[in-house]
Amino acid sequence: MSEDRPLPAAGSPRSAATDETPDIWSALRHTTAARIGLGRAGNAIPIGEVLKFQQAHAVARDAVHAALDIATLEAELAPLPSVTVSSQVSDRATYLRRPDLGRLLAPEDEDRLKALAGEPYDIVFVVGDGLSSTAVQRHAAPVIQACRRALSDWSIAPIVIARQARVAIADPIGAALGARLSVILIGERPGLTVSDSLGLYMTYGPRPGRRDSERNCISNIHTRGGQSYEQAARTLAWLARESLRRSLSGVDLKDDLPAEALDAPQATPHIPER
């Protein structure tokens, strides 16, 4: 190296070739959240990147294991009525090992919900902790509020908060309440980039035994580059209206919402709201 050439700053990325080789990864790193062009320290990844990876892994694990703060969620949903139920899972360890039990509603809670059934509801919203209670804690209440605004003329059942829940638990919940549609908002499996992504699953004619192919999914709802609350609500409202009109949901109900509808201005709120 020439004596008059300054040494690179400590920790600065070095190319695998020479100092004159441009850092082709610099521009690409701004276009994706993926871990690319991390550089190297000898034959290993730089310690700073290793620590970032370990931190992301810890955040993802916390999202899976953290308990949902139901009292806070109920306060955020107020004044909307809500009721809390449980699946047939007693603890988080069992939940992770036995997904089948997370799909089943506790028998005593099914009886409680049947007592709340009255005039047939158009739709019931279920909030389930799923695999990321962090996602539910952050996004479920504002998403439901946006959905309520988009479906302000619909008959909506009391919101059901389900502990240790899998997607299919919305089937017995919807059946017990006599709802024509069930929609469960649930924490998606956390990744090393996004640990708080919320998913939304809609089922026509909910009842035990419904297949996953009979559901419509709106996924990747979060505030860091995912679907916005209002966008998800507009998509759900369109799917829900089409579902009742055609008496079906799932693979036979395509998301043909016009692109301009996704960019439509937000409707004036009427009623605030897995």
Stockholm file with secondary structure:
# STOCKHOLM 1.0

chainA/1-274         MSEDRPLPAAGSPRSAATDETPDIWSALRHTTAARIGLGRAGNAIPIGEVLKFQQAHAVARDAVHAALDIATLEAELAPLPSVTVSSQVSDRATYLRRPDLGRLLAPEDEDRLKALAGEPYDIVFVVGDGLSSTAVQRHAAPVIQACRRALSDWSIAPIVIARQARVAIADPIGAALGARLSVILIGERPGLTVSDSLGLYMTYGPRPGRRDSERNCISNIHTRGGQSYEQAARTLAWLARESLRRSLSGVDLKDDLPAEALDAPQATPHIPER
#=GR chainA/1-274 SS CCTTSCCCCTTCCCCSSCTTSCCTHHHHHTSCSSCCCCCCBTTBCCHHHHHHHHHHHHHHHHHHHSCCCHHHHHHHHTTSCEEEEEBSCCSHHHHHHCHHHHTSBCHHHHHHHHHHCCSCEEEEEEEECTTCHHHHHHHHHHHHHHHHHHTTTSCBCCEEEEETCCGGGHHHHHHHHTEEEEEEEEECCCCSSCSCCEEEEEEESCCTTCCGGGEEEEEEESSSSSBCHHHHHHHHHHHHHHHHHHTCCSTTSCCCCCHHHHTSCCCCCCSCCC
#=GC SS_cons         CCTTSCCCCTTCCCCSSCTTSCCTHHHHHTSCSSCCCCCCBTTBCCHHHHHHHHHHHHHHHHHHHSCCCHHHHHHHHTTSCEEEEEBSCCSHHHHHHCHHHHTSBCHHHHHHHHHHCCSCEEEEEEEECTTCHHHHHHHHHHHHHHHHHHTTTSCBCCEEEEETCCGGGHHHHHHHHTEEEEEEEEECCCCSSCSCCEEEEEEESCCTTCCGGGEEEEEEESSSSSBCHHHHHHHHHHHHHHHHHHTCCSTTSCCCCCHHHHTSCCCCCCSCCC
//
